[in-house]
Amino acid sequence: MHEVQQTARLARTSHCKEYIMRVYNFSPGPSMLPLPVLEQAAAEMTDTGGTGQSVMEMSHRSGDFRPIIENAEGLLRELLGIPGNYRVLFLQGGASLQFSMVPLNLAGVEQGAAKKRITLVDTGIWAKKAAAEAAKYGELTIAASSADRAYGYIPPAPAPAAGSVYYHITWNNTIVGTKWPAIPDTGSVPLAADISSAILSEPLDVSRFGLLYAGAQKNLGPAGTTVVIIREDLMGSAPSWVPAMLRYDIHGKEGSMYNTPPCYGIYIIALVLEWLKRLGGVEAIGEINRKKAKLFYDYLDSSRTFYSPVDRSCRSLMNIPFIPRETEGPRKEELEKRFVAEAAAAGLVNLAGHRLVGGMRASIYNAMPVEGVEALIRFMESFEKSLP
Ligand SMILES: *Cc1c(COP(=O)(O)O)cnc(C)c1O
């Protein structure tokens, strides 16, 4: 067994009076949440802010819940620097429903009318899913793809196809571990981006985008809430047949309360944002995230056993796949299996790669401390030494 076997398993509660069992969770999502957030949620479970109720029991239209959603939106605006002409929506259905809502609202046409052009860059499995939905409602141009090298890079972004009503990218590709090295210039064509696995991980110039969306379960909070940030002039163009629940204009007009919003998820998001603000905001977390990623990439680049399959110019800060070198077939699979099992026994969990790509992957979102990455590297060094 390896030396680090117990280090990840014990965490001190924030008041330092006791130890509790916590693992370092490298899951791609749902993923780790900051311990102080979980502790505060636990402490407030039966009585939130002196109301004598759990957030789960509150009427979403009550004076008790309103400050919670307003706080969540206010903090998100402050931390991300969202300009005043953008709306923030708290929706449901995950990032996957946005694959449909974006084309329905930005490119949808009345029945019988000519379809509108959409440009999309294919950088992985999530981009492909977004493309499949966009093709149902618009004329889709896939302007570039990195499928030829297993999505291990981000292709140069071509200009939008003529007449495009929006241009879609997947900013951080959770499964293959790439991130756009720069925001593509799409001229006057609004840029829409899936930022599910990178939101708030480092500064991002929101004003360069027409629309951003993110499922909460990577960097924001629990699964079940989706954040959409949309420029006001793009809100109102859905054709009449689009269901009310799928229309940005209706959710916007109702302040994300057309129906019951995911209240508890929004509450946890507010706690996560308060934690992030105490930490120093997006600049500060960006520095920590760059440090974590550098530690891990430097280790991989010097390892005899593992390597990163991703081009250096577009490596993700959040999701880092790694693959055994020079081992093929059953031996490779055996090594991967043994790695994942021994890591889990050492309190380093969820390191298997995506079921469609295999290998291993460490997702190191905002809530993963530097110590977690250091523990993983120590484990991997020790694992390497144990190999024949
Ligand atoms: C996780 C993820 C999704 C899927 O999110 P759901 O909330 O499960 O629909 C989509 N895009 C990216 C980039 C993701 O990381």
PDBQT file of the ligand as one rigid body, heavy atoms in Angstrom, charges set to zero:
ROOT
HETATM    1  C1  LIG A 401     -21.760  18.262 -17.398  1.00  0.00    +0.000 C 
HETATM    2  C2  LIG A 401     -21.837  18.985 -18.665  1.00  0.00    +0.000 A 
HETATM    3  C3  LIG A 401     -23.015  19.005 -19.438  1.00  0.00    +0.000 A 
HETATM    4  C4  LIG A 401     -24.260  18.235 -19.050  1.00  0.00    +0.000 C 
HETATM    5  O1  LIG A 401     -24.883  18.843 -17.984  1.00  0.00    +0.000 OA
HETATM    6  P1  LIG A 401     -26.312  18.351 -17.460  1.00  0.00    +0.000 P 
HETATM    7  O2  LIG A 401     -26.558  19.334 -16.369  1.00  0.00    +0.000 OA
HETATM    8  O3  LIG A 401     -26.143  16.944 -16.983  1.00  0.00    +0.000 OA
HETATM    9  O4  LIG A 401     -27.270  18.456 -18.567  1.00  0.00    +0.000 OA
HETATM   10  C5  LIG A 401     -23.019  19.753 -20.588  1.00  0.00    +0.000 A 
HETATM   11  N1  LIG A 401     -21.932  20.431 -20.993  1.00  0.00    +0.000 NA
HETATM   12  C6  LIG A 401     -20.779  20.411 -20.285  1.00  0.00    +0.000 A 
HETATM   13  C7  LIG A 401     -19.592  21.178 -20.774  1.00  0.00    +0.000 C 
HETATM   14  C8  LIG A 401     -20.699  19.693 -19.099  1.00  0.00    +0.000 A 
HETATM   15  O5  LIG A 401     -19.559  19.673 -18.403  1.00  0.00    +0.000 OA
ENDROOT
TORSDOF 0
